[in-house]
Amino acid sequence: MKIFIAISCVLMFAWAKLEPASGMEELRTDHGGSQSRAIFGKDDRQELFSVPDQWREIGRSIAGKVSADHITDHGSYWELHGEPLSAKECPGNRFSDEITVPSCTGFLVKPDLLVTAAHCIKAQDDCDNFYWVFEYALSGAGDRNYTKAGANRVYRCKKIVSRNYQNFGDIDYAILQLDRAVEGRKPLRLGLDAQVNPGIELINIGNSNGLPLKFKDSAKIINVRAGGQAFESELDTFGGDSGSPVFNAGTGEVIGITSSANSDHYHDGVNNCRQLKVCNPGDKCYLAVSSGIWNLKNEPALAPN
C-alpha cells in the first residue's frame, strides 16, 4: 500500500496569502494544479537530530524561506512564529504539535549563494520580504526552543542572481545572493555532471509542510522525464519542501531540486477536517518531480573561483 500525502488546494491558498509569489500560475497541469508533495508507503520522515552525523552536517546548510511577518528580531536572538501542523490537518497525524513556518526550502552552494526552486522566488519583492533561516530543526527530543535562532542562522536575500523556470517545472531553479557570507556552514556538493537512471537511491532534507527539517529516504528514481531535465521518485515530500535538495544517497551529491507532485488530502466529512489520502497499488498517483541539478551546469555564478 502506498500512503500518498500532499498539500490540498485549501492549504495552498492559505500559503499563497503567506507567500504571494508562490508561482501557482506556473504549475504543471498534469499534477492537478498543485505544488503539493506526497508520502509513499511507510512514512519515512525523520527528525534531523536522529540521522547519521554526515546528514546532520549537511542539514546545517539547508535553509527555510520565512515571511518577514513570521519572524521577530529580539536583539540577542530571532524568533519564528507560525501555527502547529494540527491546525492544518486532522488530529493525530505525525508532527502535529510542531510549528509550521517556512514556505519553501533552499540550500547553500557558495558562501553567499543559495539555490531554491524558481517557483519560490519570482521577483525582487520575494528577496525583500522574506528571510532565509538555516537549520530550522529540532535539536533533540523534547526541544522547545527550535523556533529561536541566533543571528548567524538568519539571512536576507540581496538579489536574484539567476532564475529559470521551463517545461512546467522540469527546469525549476533560482540562485540567490544572500546579504552576507554564511559562516560555519559548508556549501553542498553539486552533481552538475551527474548521470541519473531509474534505481538510484535518494535522500531529501527539507521543511516539509513548513515543519522543522525532515530527513526522507527509502526512495529511488522511478523515471527520468522526457528531455532529461527532471526525474520522478516516491520521495516523501510536501509543500514547504519546494526548493529542497535531493541527494544521491550513495555519493552525497545534490542531483535534484524538489519541484512538484500531486494532491494528498481529502475532506473528512465525519470529523470535518483534512485527512491523509491513501493511494493503493494501481491508483493513478503522481510521483514527486525533482528538477535536475545539471540544469545549472552553465550558470556563471557556480563556476569554480
Protein Blocks (a to p, Z undefined) as FASTA:
>chain_A
ZZdddddfklmmmmmmmmmmnolmmpcfkloopabdcdehjafbdcfklpcfklmmmmmm
pccdddfklcccehjaccdddddfklmmcehiahklpccfbfbdcddfbfkbccddfklp
mbfklmmmpccdehiacfbehiaklmpccfklgccdfbdfbdcdeehhlaccdddddfbd
cehiacddddfkbccdehiacdddddehhiacdddehiacfbdcehilaccdfbdcdehj
gopacddfknopafbdcfbdcdfbdcdfklopaddddddehiacdddddddfklmmmgmk
lpcZZ
